[in-house]
């Protein structure tokens, strides 16, 4: 089993930055694909970024604003978000292999 806890969300002004953290446990977290998805009210779930070993993917909307990274020794995956826009407002979820999910952390970007 995998247990995931997201943190780092909050309220930020447009153009600001936030760093989200995903703390995981279990071998699957260490060796699997760890991803970030987001879901805004009334919108479908959207892929943000993922990382597995040295392979990293980003959603098309990122345009260089977000960076995913990991600290395997600490079982942590991070999502550095810069130049935030109101459209980034959503609940951000951490997942492993698109199977195990955290409870999410709310990101709200004001204009």
C-alpha positions as CSV (number, residue, x, y, z in Angstrom):
1,X,0.0,0.0,0.0
2,X,1.0,3.6,-0.5
3,X,0.1,6.5,1.7
4,X,0.4,10.0,0.3
5,X,0.1,13.4,1.9
6,X,0.2,16.7,0.0
7,X,1.0,20.0,1.5
8,X,2.1,23.5,0.6
9,X,-1.1,24.8,-0.9
10,X,-2.6,28.1,0.0
11,X,-3.6,31.5,-1.3
12,X,-1.2,33.4,-3.5
13,X,-1.5,36.4,-5.8
14,X,-1.2,36.1,-9.5
15,X,2.5,36.0,-10.5
16,X,3.5,34.5,-7.2
17,X,4.9,31.1,-6.4
18,X,4.1,28.0,-4.3
19,X,5.9,24.8,-3.7
20,X,3.8,21.7,-3.2
21,X,5.1,18.7,-1.4
22,X,4.1,15.1,-1.7
23,X,5.2,12.8,1.1
24,X,4.9,9.2,0.3
25,X,5.6,5.8,1.8
26,X,6.2,2.3,0.4
27,X,8.3,0.8,-2.3
28,X,5.8,1.7,-5.0
29,X,6.3,5.4,-4.2
30,X,10.1,5.0,-4.5
31,X,10.0,3.1,-7.8
32,X,6.8,4.2,-9.4
33,X,5.7,7.2,-11.4
34,X,4.7,10.0,-9.1
35,X,2.4,12.5,-10.6
36,X,0.5,15.7,-9.9
37,X,-3.0,16.3,-11.2
38,X,-5.3,19.1,-10.5
39,X,-9.0,19.6,-10.6
40,X,-10.8,22.9,-10.5
41,X,-14.5,23.3,-9.7
42,X,-16.6,22.4,-12.7
43,X,-13.6,21.2,-14.7
44,X,-12.1,17.8,-15.5
45,X,-9.0,16.4,-13.9
46,X,-5.9,17.7,-15.5
47,X,-2.4,16.3,-15.7
48,X,0.2,18.6,-14.3
49,X,3.5,16.7,-14.1
50,X,5.1,13.4,-13.3
51,X,8.4,11.9,-12.5
52,X,9.9,8.4,-12.6
53,X,13.6,7.9,-12.3
54,X,15.0,10.5,-14.7
55,X,11.9,10.7,-16.9
56,X,9.8,13.8,-16.4
57,X,6.6,14.9,-18.1
58,X,4.6,18.1,-17.9
59,X,1.2,19.2,-18.9
60,X,0.9,21.4,-22.0
61,X,-0.2,24.4,-19.9
62,X,3.0,24.6,-17.8
63,X,5.0,26.5,-20.4
64,X,8.1,26.4,-18.2
65,X,6.4,27.7,-15.1
66,X,6.3,24.5,-13.1
67,X,9.1,22.1,-12.0
68,X,8.8,18.7,-10.6
69,X,11.6,17.2,-8.5
70,X,12.1,14.5,-6.0
71,X,14.2,13.7,-2.9
72,X,14.1,9.9,-2.9
73,X,16.0,9.6,0.4
74,X,13.2,11.5,2.0
75,X,10.4,10.0,0.0
76,X,9.4,13.4,-1.2
77,X,8.2,14.8,-4.5
78,X,7.9,18.5,-5.0
79,X,6.1,20.7,-7.5
80,X,7.6,24.2,-7.7
81,X,5.0,26.5,-9.3
82,X,6.0,30.0,-10.5
83,X,4.2,32.8,-12.3
84,X,0.9,31.5,-11.0
85,X,-2.3,32.5,-12.7
86,X,-5.9,32.5,-11.5
87,X,-6.6,29.6,-13.9
88,X,-4.1,27.5,-11.8
89,X,-6.7,27.6,-9.0
90,X,-7.5,24.0,-8.2
91,X,-7.1,21.1,-5.8
92,X,-3.7,19.5,-6.5
93,X,-3.4,15.8,-6.0
94,X,-0.4,13.6,-5.7
95,X,-0.5,10.1,-7.1
96,X,1.6,7.0,-7.7
97,X,1.1,5.2,-11.0
98,X,-2.3,6.9,-11.3
99,X,-3.5,4.4,-8.7
100,X,-2.8,5.7,-5.3
101,X,-4.0,9.2,-4.4
102,X,-3.5,11.7,-1.7
103,X,-6.3,13.9,-0.4
104,X,-5.2,16.9,-2.2
105,X,-4.1,20.4,-1.3
106,X,-5.9,23.6,-2.3
107,X,-4.2,26.2,-4.4
108,X,-6.0,29.5,-4.9
109,X,-4.6,32.2,-7.1
110,X,-6.1,35.7,-6.9
111,X,-5.8,38.4,-9.4
